[in-house]
């Protein structure tokens, strides 16, 4: 068993000197049981080195992120769409497009547009030959090739503060944004049995600022109204006036208490 272990190590991608040392050590140390245990430990160490070298050579990282460990076929030919193209512009109803799409259709969202809300992806009983693709209207030539990572550069963002730098020589927003603006799940939710959908060139996000705006709205510090698919916020002067009155009262009380404390301290100093 020890000889087999040593042979398996030699079969790995180790240096010639390591193989010679391992063979010599096996002949020297196989005379005792304790020596056999020592040799087995050495074989395990060499095997781990081989595995580490193999992992480095396969290139499992592209910058700071690890690449997928398991993949499925991602060529466009593997998700055929023989149906129609449904164009959805910024002011159109994305949910209606999802509801009306048939298996094999392509739903194209206007590049650069933002679609806000919760969108239910329905079950359509599609199959492997009739996918539904939801994608940006930008052509494939404007997007990263299949198998390449889509960085924020394709959303028009050259860099992210405090994050590792990525390659971006010409930032352009070629994606369509689908975002969740309120609480709950989303922006995409999948109905039971929904499958054979593919998403291409979409920026799917839940802006953290939306949560802050919700709190500000509840406190009557901002107001909101809809303009198409956008939600426009503005300062609510009534709520700001209430905040100003509270701050004035707070500082009046705080300054009065500070004045009283200073006078007491001054009185104690005079009595000393």
GISULMO-V37768 format. One record per pair of residues at least 4 apart in sequence whose C-alpha atoms are under 6 Angstrom apart, sorted by the first residue. I is the first residue (numbers start at 1). J is the second residue. Records with the same first field share a line. If there is no record, write none. Layout:
# GISULMO-V37768
I: J, J
This chain:
# GISULMO-V37768
9: 47
10: 19
13: 50
21: 25
25: 29
26: 30
29: 35
30: 35, 36
60: 66, 67
61: 65, 66, 67
79: 131
80: 129, 130, 131
81: 104, 105, 130, 131
82: 104
83: 104, 105
84: 105
85: 105, 106, 107
86: 107
87: 108
88: 92, 108, 109
89: 110
90: 113
91: 228, 229
95: 119
97: 101
103: 126, 130, 131, 132
104: 130, 131, 132
105: 132
106: 132, 133
107: 134
108: 135, 136, 137
109: 136, 137
110: 137
111: 136, 137, 138, 174, 175, 176
112: 173, 175, 176
113: 176
114: 177, 178
115: 178
116: 178, 179, 180
117: 180, 187
118: 186, 187
119: 187, 188
120: 188, 189, 190
121: 189, 190, 191
122: 191, 194
123: 191, 193, 194
126: 130
131: 196, 197
132: 197
133: 197, 198, 199
134: 199
135: 199, 200, 201
136: 175, 176, 201
138: 174
144: 148
152: 157
153: 157, 158, 168, 171
154: 172, 173, 174
155: 173, 175
156: 171, 172, 173
157: 171
158: 168, 171
175: 201, 202
176: 202
177: 202, 203, 204
178: 204
179: 187, 204, 205, 206
180: 186, 187, 206
181: 210
216: 221, 222
217: 221, 222
220: 239
221: 236, 239, 240
222: 234, 235, 236
223: 233, 234, 236
224: 232, 233
225: 231, 232
226: 230, 231
251: 255
